[in-house]
Amino acid sequence: MILIKNATIFNENERFIGSVLLDEEKISKIYRGKDIPIDLQCNEVIEADGLWLLPGVIDDQVHFREPGLTHKADIFTESQAAVAGGVTSFMDMPNTVPQTTTVDALEEKYKMGAAKSLANYSFYMGATNDNLDELRKVNQAEVCGIKVFMGSSTGNMLVDDIKTLTGIFAEIPMLIATHCEDESVIRANKAKYIARYGEDLPIHYHPYMRDAEACYQSSSFAVELASKYNTRLHLLHVSTARELDLFSNKLPLREKRITAEVCVHHLWFSDRDYDAYGNRIKWNPAVKTEQDRLALIDGVNRDLLDVVATDHAPHLLSEKEGNCLKAASGGPLVQFSLPAMLELAKKGYFTVEQVVRKMCHAPAEVFKIRQRGYIREGFYADLVLVNPKQVLKVTPDIILSKCGWSPFEGQTFSHSIAKTWVNGRQVYDEGVVNTHIRGKKLMFD
């Protein structure tokens, strides 16, 4: 048994001094205050006075690039980056090579996860214009959801056939996660700006082509379909103020049929940052205005946006070169997402309790993950110990993602990750990753 002693625990909208006893994979006992039984026998005691103990982060949107794109990332390297950042569970996207659009391909990815992942894992099944029969075969207890690209991105898995979309929303009983950007709006915007300025468009034009109208038209259509068919819909990486009108905070999270996610980069960066960062902050959907960024922060605090994740999507820096029509969209974030959110909390945008709600509790509720996302007796011991007094400077030598760079390079965060446990086993300790540990497949109610 392992005792994490006298930590400041952040859990279920509370903060308190306490200790947590781990027995094998699970949390055995939570002690409030400093009253621990004198006769308690432990194999190891972690003195955590002055440190913060949080549930492990659950990232509901990552691209770990395996199979087929492993020159820039793979499950082994990116799960190392995840645990170093306090992320103990992830849900990986299907736009790989081959695409994860058959049950057989999905099973192969689960085998890869079991063999290679240091964190707990799940994999989305990808929708196409012609695989509805395959989607019907997916086991809801073992798969996080169906991913529908209602806008094209890396891998071009665009689902734009209305009959197919209607079938997915009407017939699939499990969670549908969507990438929403309207292709017709994007094509029209591209044609307009190319006609006006030529094809060598700098990065500043990216949010003009993938604009708020493109996002809203697609998101509102997804919400319309979900409302019509009572679909369990989860909108990924919401990026605009306008889209917030589509969501509600009237119901408890577990009762919502339509939920929404926002990503760290849309809360941190705005179009003011393109001059400094260039293509390093090129994502789909695009980073937009400072007004959008502040509205998204407000949306998190008003519970219109339910989950904070990363859309961790590594590319080599060579693939990020060129103008805004050529540079790859996406970047690595999973190692520094929790420090970034805690930094935003220190600046007054959120409370630490809110960060824990949106990154740990809410993903467990939205996806109905079994026995994870909270510090509770009987739950899996997925935990992260944060040092709120040790700064973390992001330099190339500490980046664990295979692509070797981060949009946060040069940033100094006020908090650092001290230790991470996955299923009761310490997988990260003060800069050292235990690469022999393997996570478990996430299970869903």
C-alpha positions in Angstrom: 0.0 0.0 0.0 1.1 3.6 -0.7 0.1 6.6 1.4 0.2 10.1 -0.2 0.3 12.1 3.0 -0.9 15.6 3.9 -1.5 16.9 0.4 -3.9 19.7 -0.5 -6.6 17.7 -2.2 -8.7 19.3 -5.0 -11.8 17.2 -5.7 -15.5 17.6 -6.3 -15.4 21.4 -5.8 -13.5 21.2 -2.5 -10.0 21.8 -1.4 -8.8 20.3 1.9 -5.7 18.9 3.6 -5.8 15.1 3.5 -4.1 11.8 2.7 -5.0 9.1 0.2 -4.2 5.4 0.7 -3.6 3.4 -2.5 -4.1 -0.4 -2.4 -3.1 -2.1 -5.6 -4.9 -0.3 -8.5 -7.5 1.5 -6.4 -8.0 4.2 -3.9 -8.6 2.4 -0.6 -9.1 5.3 1.9 -9.3 9.1 2.0 -8.3 10.7 5.3 -9.4 14.3 5.9 -7.1 16.5 8.0 -3.9 15.1 9.5 -5.5 12.3 11.5 -4.0 9.1 10.1 -4.2 5.8 12.1 -1.0 5.3 14.0 -1.0 1.5 13.2 -1.4 2.1 9.4 1.1 -0.2 7.6 2.3 1.1 4.2 5.0 0.0 1.8 5.7 3.6 0.9 4.8 7.1 2.3 4.9 10.1 -0.1 5.2 13.3 2.0 3.1 15.8 0.1 2.9 18.7 2.5 2.5 21.9 0.3 1.7 19.9 -2.8 -1.6 19.6 -4.6 -3.2 16.2 -5.3 -5.6 16.2 -8.2 -7.4 13.4 -10.1 -5.6 12.5 -13.3 -6.5 14.5 -16.3 -8.7 12.8 -18.9 -8.1 14.1 -22.4 -11.0 13.4 -24.7 -9.3 14.4 -27.9 -5.8 13.4 -29.0 -4.1 12.4 -32.2 -1.3 10.0 -31.3 -0.8 9.2 -35.0 -0.5 5.5 -34.8 -0.7 3.6 -37.1 0.7 5.0 -40.3 1.9 8.4 -39.2 4.5 7.4 -36.7 7.3 9.5 -38.1 5.8 12.4 -36.0 4.1 10.6 -33.1 3.1 7.2 -31.7 1.2 5.8 -28.8 4.3 5.1 -26.8 6.0 8.5 -27.1 2.8 10.6 -26.7 1.6 8.6 -23.7 4.9 9.4 -22.1 4.3 13.1 -22.8 0.8 12.7 -21.4 1.7 11.2 -18.0 4.5 13.8 -17.7 1.8 16.4 -17.9 -0.6 14.7 -15.4 -2.8 13.2 -18.2 -3.7 9.7 -17.1 -6.3 8.8 -19.7 -6.8 9.7 -23.4 -9.2 9.1 -26.2 -7.5 8.9 -29.6 -8.9 9.9 -33.0 -9.4 7.7 -36.1 -7.7 9.8 -38.9 -4.7 7.5 -39.0 -3.3 5.3 -41.9 -5.3 3.2 -42.3 -8.2 5.1 -41.0 -10.0 3.6 -38.0 -13.3 3.0 -39.8 -13.9 -0.7 -39.4 -14.3 -2.8 -36.3 -11.2 -4.8 -37.3 -9.1 -1.6 -37.5 -10.4 -0.5 -34.2 -9.5 -3.8 -32.6 -5.9 -3.4 -33.9 -5.6 0.0 -32.3 -6.7 -1.4 -29.0 -4.0 -4.1 -29.2 -1.5 -1.3 -29.9 -2.8 0.6 -26.8 -2.4 -2.4 -24.6 1.1 -3.0 -25.8 2.4 0.5 -25.9 0.4 3.0 -23.8 1.6 4.3 -20.4 -1.7 5.9 -19.8 -5.3 4.6 -19.9 -6.7 4.6 -23.4 -9.7 4.6 -25.6 -10.1 4.9 -29.4 -12.9 6.5 -31.4 -14.5 4.7 -34.3 -14.4 6.9 -37.4 -17.5 7.6 -39.5 -17.4 7.8 -43.3 -20.0 8.4 -46.0 -20.4 4.6 -46.4 -19.7 2.7 -43.1 -22.9 3.0 -41.2 -23.1 -0.8 -40.9 -19.7 -0.9 -39.3 -20.7 1.8 -36.8 -23.7 -0.3 -35.7 -21.3 -3.1 -34.6 -19.3 -0.9 -32.1 -19.4 -2.1 -28.5 -20.6 0.9 -26.4 -19.1 -0.4 -23.2 -15.6 -0.5 -24.6 -15.4 2.4 -27.1 -15.6 6.1 -26.2 -17.6 7.2 -29.2 -18.1 7.7 -32.9 -16.1 10.5 -34.5 -17.8 12.4 -37.3 -15.7 15.0 -39.3 -18.4 17.4 -40.5 -15.4 19.5 -41.7 -12.3 18.1 -43.3 -9.0 18.1 -41.4 -5.8 16.0 -41.4 -6.7 12.7 -43.1 -9.8 14.1 -44.9 -12.5 11.9 -43.4 -15.2 14.4 -44.3 -18.8 13.1 -43.9 -20.9 15.3 -46.1 -23.6 13.0 -47.3 -26.9 14.2 -45.8 -28.4 10.7 -45.9 -25.4 9.2 -44.1 -25.4 12.0 -41.5 -29.1 11.5 -40.8 -28.5 7.8 -40.4 -25.7 8.3 -38.0 -27.6 10.8 -35.8 -30.9 8.7 -36.0 -29.6 5.2 -35.5 -26.3 5.2 -33.5 -27.1 5.0 -29.8 -23.7 5.9 -28.5 -21.9 9.3 -28.1 -21.3 11.1 -31.4 -18.3 13.5 -31.3 -18.1 16.0 -34.1 -15.5 18.3 -35.8 -17.8 21.1 -37.1 -16.6 23.4 -39.9 -18.8 23.9 -43.0 -16.8 23.0 -46.1 -18.9 25.2 -48.5 -18.2 28.3 -46.4 -14.4 27.5 -46.2 -14.2 26.9 -50.0 -16.0 30.2 -50.7 -13.7 32.1 -48.3 -10.6 30.5 -49.8 -11.7 31.5 -53.3 -12.3 35.0 -52.2 -9.0 35.6 -50.5 -7.0 33.8 -53.2 -8.7 35.9 -55.9 -7.9 39.1 -53.9 -4.4 38.4 -52.7 -3.1 35.3 -54.5 -2.2 31.9 -53.1 0.8 32.9 -51.0 -1.4 33.8 -48.0 0.3 34.3 -44.6 -1.0 32.6 -41.5 -3.1 35.6 -40.5 -5.6 34.6 -43.2 -6.2 31.2 -41.7 -9.0 32.3 -39.3 -10.6 34.4 -42.2 -11.0 31.2 -44.3 -12.0 29.0 -41.4 -14.1 31.7 -39.9 -16.9 31.9 -37.2 -19.6 31.4 -39.9 -18.0 28.1 -41.0 -18.0 26.9 -37.5 -21.5 28.1 -36.6 -23.2 26.7 -39.7 -21.8 23.3 -39.1 -22.2 23.2 -35.3 -25.8 24.5 -35.5 -26.6 21.8 -38.1 -25.1 19.1 -35.8 -27.2 20.5 -32.9 -30.3 20.5 -35.1 -29.8 16.9 -36.1 -29.1 15.8 -32.5 -32.2 17.7 -31.2 -34.4 16.0 -33.9 -33.2 12.5 -33.2 -32.3 12.8 -29.4 -28.7 11.9 -30.3 -26.0 12.0 -27.7 -23.9 14.7 -29.2 -20.5 16.0 -28.1 -19.1 19.0 -30.1 -15.3 19.1 -30.1 -13.0 22.1 -30.0 -15.6 24.9 -30.0 -13.7 28.1 -31.1 -16.1 31.0 -31.4 -18.3 33.2 -29.2 -21.2 32.7 -31.6 -21.4 28.9 -31.0 -22.0 29.4 -27.3 -25.6 30.2 -28.2 -26.1 26.6 -29.1 -25.5 25.2 -25.6 -27.3 25.2 -22.3 -26.4 25.1 -18.6 -30.0 24.3 -17.5 -29.4 20.6 -16.8 -26.8 18.7 -14.7 -24.0 17.4 -16.8 -25.0 13.7 -16.6 -28.4 14.7 -18.0 -27.3 16.7 -21.0 -27.8 15.2 -24.4 -25.7 17.9 -26.1 -22.3 18.7 -24.6 -19.3 20.7 -25.8 -15.5 20.8 -25.5 -13.1 23.6 -25.7 -9.3 23.2 -26.2 -6.5 24.7 -24.3 -5.1 26.6 -27.3 -8.4 28.4 -27.9 -8.3 29.5 -24.3 -4.7 30.6 -24.4 -4.0 32.0 -27.8 -5.8 34.5 -30.1 -5.2 36.1 -33.5 -2.9 38.6 -31.7 -0.4 35.8 -31.4 0.0 34.9 -35.0 2.9 37.4 -35.5 4.9 35.8 -32.7 4.1 32.1 -33.2 3.2 31.8 -36.9 2.2 28.3 -38.1 3.0 26.9 -34.7 -0.5 27.9 -33.6 -2.3 26.9 -36.8 -5.1 24.6 -35.9 -8.4 23.5 -37.4 -10.7 25.1 -36.2 -8.5 28.2 -36.3 -7.4 30.3 -33.3 -9.7 33.3 -33.6 -10.1 36.8 -32.0 -9.4 37.9 -28.5 -13.1 38.5 -28.1 -13.7 34.8 -29.0 -11.0 33.7 -26.5 -12.6 35.7 -23.7 -16.1 34.5 -24.6 -14.9 30.8 -24.5 -13.4 31.4 -21.0 -16.7 32.8 -19.9 -18.4 29.8 -21.5 -16.3 27.5 -19.4 -17.2 29.4 -16.2 -20.9 29.4 -17.1 -20.9 25.6 -17.9 -21.9 26.2 -21.5 -18.6 24.5 -22.3 -18.3 21.2 -20.4 -14.8 19.8 -21.1 -11.4 21.2 -21.6 -9.1 19.1 -23.7 -6.1 19.5 -26.1 -6.7 18.2 -29.6 -3.0 17.2 -29.3 -2.0 16.7 -32.9 1.7 16.6 -33.5 3.4 17.4 -36.9 7.1 17.8 -37.6 8.2 21.4 -37.8 9.1 20.8 -41.5 5.4 19.9 -42.0 4.4 23.2 -40.4 6.3 25.3 -43.0 4.8 27.3 -45.8 1.9 29.6 -46.2 -1.4 29.2 -44.5 -2.8 27.0 -47.3 0.2 24.6 -47.1 1.3 24.3 -43.5 -0.1 21.4 -41.5 -2.8 22.2 -38.9 -2.3 21.0 -35.4 0.3 20.9 -32.7 1.5 19.0 -29.5 -0.2 20.1 -26.3 -0.8 17.1 -24.0 2.4 17.5 -21.9 1.7 21.1 -20.9 -2.1 21.3 -20.9 -2.6 21.1 -17.1 0.2 23.6 -16.3 -1.3 25.9 -18.9 -4.7 25.7 -17.3 -3.4 26.2 -13.8 -1.5 29.3 -15.1 -4.8 30.6 -16.4 -6.3 29.9 -13.0 -3.5 31.8 -11.3 -4.2 34.8 -13.6 -7.8 34.7 -12.4 -9.6 33.3 -15.4 -10.6 30.1 -13.6 -10.4 28.6 -10.1 -8.3 25.5 -9.6 -11.5 23.7 -8.7 -12.9 24.7 -12.1 -9.8 23.3 -13.8 -10.3 20.0 -12.1 -14.0 19.9 -12.9 -13.4 20.5 -16.6 -10.3 18.4 -17.2 -10.9 15.5 -14.8 -14.5 15.2 -13.5 -16.4 16.3 -16.6 -14.8 14.0 -19.2 -15.7 11.1 -16.8 -19.3 12.3 -16.6 -19.7 13.1 -20.3 -18.4 9.7 -21.5 -19.7 7.8 -18.4 -16.3 6.4 -17.7 -16.3 3.7 -15.0 -14.5 4.5 -11.8 -12.2 7.3 -13.0 -12.1 11.1 -13.0 -12.5 11.6 -9.2 -10.6 11.0 -6.0 -13.0 8.5 -4.5 -12.7 5.3 -2.4 -13.0 2.3 -4.7 -12.0 4.3 -7.8 -8.9 3.7 -9.8 -5.9 5.5 -8.4 -5.3 7.8 -11.4 -3.7 10.8 -9.6 -1.3 13.7 -10.2 0.7 15.6 -7.6 1.3 19.2 -8.5 4.0 21.5 -7.1 2.5 25.0 -7.0 5.8 26.6 -6.0 8.1 25.1 -8.5 8.2 26.8 -11.9 8.3 24.9 -15.1 10.1 26.4 -18.1 9.3 24.8 -21.4 12.6 24.0 -23.2 13.3 21.6 -26.0 15.2 19.2 -23.7 12.1 18.4 -21.6 9.6 17.9 -24.5 8.7 14.2 -24.7 6.4 14.3 -27.9 8.2 12.7 -30.8 7.8 15.8 -33.0 10.2 17.6 -30.6 8.6 21.0 -30.3 5.8 22.8 -28.4 3.9 26.0 -29.0 4.7 26.7 -25.3 8.5 26.7 -25.9 10.0 29.6 -23.8 6.9 29.8 -21.6 7.5 29.6 -17.8 4.6 28.1 -15.9 4.1 28.7 -12.2 3.2 25.1 -11.4 5.0 21.8 -12.3 4.0 18.2 -12.3 5.7 16.4 -9.5 4.3 12.8 -9.8 1.7 10.9 -11.7 0.0 7.6 -10.9 -1.9 5.4 -13.3 -3.9 2.6 -11.8 -2.0 3.0 -8.5 1.4 2.7 -10.1 3.8 5.7 -10.2 4.5 6.3 -13.8 6.1 9.8 -13.5 8.4 11.1 -10.8 10.1 14.5 -11.0 11.1 14.4 -14.7 11.6 10.6 -14.9 9.1 8.4 -16.7 8.7 4.7 -15.9 8.3 3.4 -19.4 7.6 -0.2 -18.2 4.1 0.7 -16.9 1.0 0.1 -19.1 -2.4 1.7 -18.8 -5.8 0.0 -19.1 -8.6 0.2 -21.6 -11.2 2.6 -20.4 -14.7 1.2 -19.9 -18.0 3.0 -20.2 -21.5 2.8 -18.7 
